[in-house]
Amino acid sequence: MASDSSKTGKTSEKIIAEFQSLRNEQRNLANNLHTLESDLKEHTTVIDTLKTVEEDRKCFRLVGGVLCARTVKDVLPQLNKNRENLEKLITAGKEQLTHKGIEINKFKEEHNIKIKGQETIVDKPDPSGSEGEDSKRNVLVA
């Protein structure tokens, strides 16, 4: 019986490299999502603070590395709009992260990849000690 990797013409090194690439993409998405969530938290804090002060009060806003003097009534609508955009980006980022996780799981099942330290009941070795042909095709990723 031919293995899945020989059908597609992929060597185990290529499969591992592709799997690592998918995992790196997932990590990057998670890091970007974390950054967006931090920005959203900062925006919310600033908006809540500015709501309690007078509209004509001077405030400063960092725009592209330049500190600009504005009034609260000018800055508050911009911050609210930015917060709405961040919320949309976070929602889209969570969807992308979910889809990437599904893609990784499909890839793991397709190529019978076992991750070191993630043993399930189905993956336990045969107590008789005999290894079949299937166990030789597994790819182990550290």
C-alpha positions as CSV (number, residue, x, y, z in Angstrom):
1,M,0.0,0.0,0.0
2,A,1.4,3.4,-1.0
3,S,1.6,6.1,1.6
4,D,-0.2,9.4,1.3
5,S,3.1,11.3,0.8
6,S,4.1,9.2,-2.1
7,K,0.8,9.8,-3.8
8,T,1.3,13.6,-3.7
9,G,5.0,13.4,-4.3
10,K,5.9,15.2,-1.1
11,T,8.7,14.1,1.0
12,S,8.4,14.1,4.8
13,E,10.8,17.1,5.0
14,K,8.5,19.1,2.7
15,I,5.4,18.0,4.7
16,I,7.1,19.1,7.9
17,A,8.2,22.4,6.4
18,E,4.7,23.1,5.1
19,F,3.2,22.2,8.5
20,Q,5.7,24.5,10.3
21,S,4.8,27.2,7.9
22,L,1.1,26.8,8.7
23,R,1.8,26.9,12.4
24,N,3.9,30.1,12.0
25,E,1.1,31.7,10.1
26,Q,-1.2,30.8,12.9
27,R,1.2,32.3,15.5
28,N,1.4,35.5,13.4
29,L,-2.3,35.8,13.3
30,A,-2.6,35.3,17.0
31,N,0.1,37.9,17.7
32,N,-1.6,40.4,15.4
33,L,-4.9,39.7,17.1
34,H,-3.4,40.3,20.5
35,T,-1.9,43.6,19.3
36,L,-5.3,44.7,17.9
37,E,-7.0,43.7,21.2
38,S,-4.4,45.8,23.2
39,D,-5.1,48.8,20.9
40,L,-8.8,48.4,21.4
41,K,-8.3,48.3,25.2
42,E,-6.2,51.5,25.0
43,H,-8.8,53.3,22.8
44,T,-11.6,52.3,25.1
45,T,-9.6,53.7,28.1
46,V,-8.9,57.0,26.4
47,I,-12.5,57.4,25.2
48,D,-13.8,56.7,28.7
49,T,-11.4,59.3,30.1
50,L,-12.2,61.9,27.5
51,K,-15.9,61.6,28.0
52,T,-15.5,62.9,31.5
53,V,-13.8,66.2,30.5
54,E,-15.0,69.3,28.8
55,E,-15.3,69.3,25.0
56,D,-13.2,72.5,24.6
57,R,-10.3,71.1,26.6
58,K,-7.0,70.7,24.7
59,C,-5.7,67.2,24.3
60,F,-2.8,65.8,22.3
61,R,-2.9,63.0,19.8
62,L,0.0,61.1,18.3
63,V,-0.5,60.8,14.6
64,G,2.2,59.1,12.6
65,G,4.8,59.9,15.1
66,V,3.8,63.6,15.4
67,L,2.1,64.9,18.5
68,C,-0.8,67.1,17.4
69,A,-2.8,69.5,19.7
70,R,-6.6,69.2,19.3
71,T,-9.7,69.6,21.3
72,V,-11.6,66.8,22.9
73,K,-14.6,67.4,20.6
74,D,-12.4,66.9,17.6
75,V,-10.6,63.8,18.8
76,L,-13.4,61.8,20.4
77,P,-15.3,61.1,17.1
78,Q,-12.1,59.9,15.5
79,L,-11.3,57.6,18.4
80,N,-14.8,56.2,18.3
81,K,-14.4,55.5,14.6
82,N,-11.0,53.9,15.2
83,R,-12.5,51.7,17.9
84,E,-15.3,50.5,15.6
85,N,-12.7,49.6,12.9
86,L,-10.6,47.8,15.5
87,E,-13.6,45.8,16.6
88,K,-14.3,44.8,13.0
89,L,-10.6,43.8,12.5
90,I,-10.6,41.7,15.6
91,T,-13.8,39.9,14.5
92,A,-12.2,39.2,11.1
93,G,-8.9,38.2,12.8
94,K,-10.7,35.7,15.0
95,E,-12.4,34.1,12.0
96,Q,-9.0,33.9,10.2
97,L,-7.5,32.3,13.2
98,T,-10.3,29.7,13.4
99,H,-10.0,28.9,9.7
100,K,-6.2,28.5,10.0
101,G,-6.7,26.1,12.9
102,I,-9.2,24.1,10.9
103,E,-6.7,24.1,8.0
104,I,-3.9,22.9,10.3
105,N,-6.0,20.1,11.7
106,K,-7.0,19.0,8.2
107,F,-3.3,19.0,7.2
108,K,-2.4,16.9,10.3
109,E,-5.1,14.3,9.5
110,E,-4.3,14.3,5.8
111,H,-0.6,13.6,6.4
112,N,-1.0,11.6,9.7
113,I,1.1,14.1,11.7
114,K,1.5,13.4,15.4
115,I,2.8,16.2,17.6
116,K,5.3,15.3,20.3
117,G,3.6,15.5,23.7
118,Q,0.0,15.4,22.3
119,E,-0.9,11.8,22.7
120,T,-4.5,10.7,22.5
121,I,-6.1,7.4,23.4
122,V,-6.3,6.4,19.8
123,D,-2.6,7.2,19.3
124,K,-1.3,4.9,22.1
125,P,1.0,2.2,20.9
126,D,-0.2,-1.4,20.4
127,P,0.5,-3.3,23.7
128,S,1.6,-6.3,21.7
129,G,4.6,-4.3,20.5
130,S,4.0,-5.1,16.8
131,E,4.1,-2.1,14.5
132,G,2.1,-2.1,11.4
133,E,2.8,-0.3,8.1
134,D,0.7,2.7,9.2
135,S,3.0,3.5,12.1
136,K,6.0,3.8,9.8
137,R,4.2,6.5,7.7
138,N,3.6,8.9,10.6
139,V,5.5,12.2,10.7
140,L,6.6,13.3,14.1
141,V,7.0,17.1,14.6
142,A,8.8,18.4,17.7
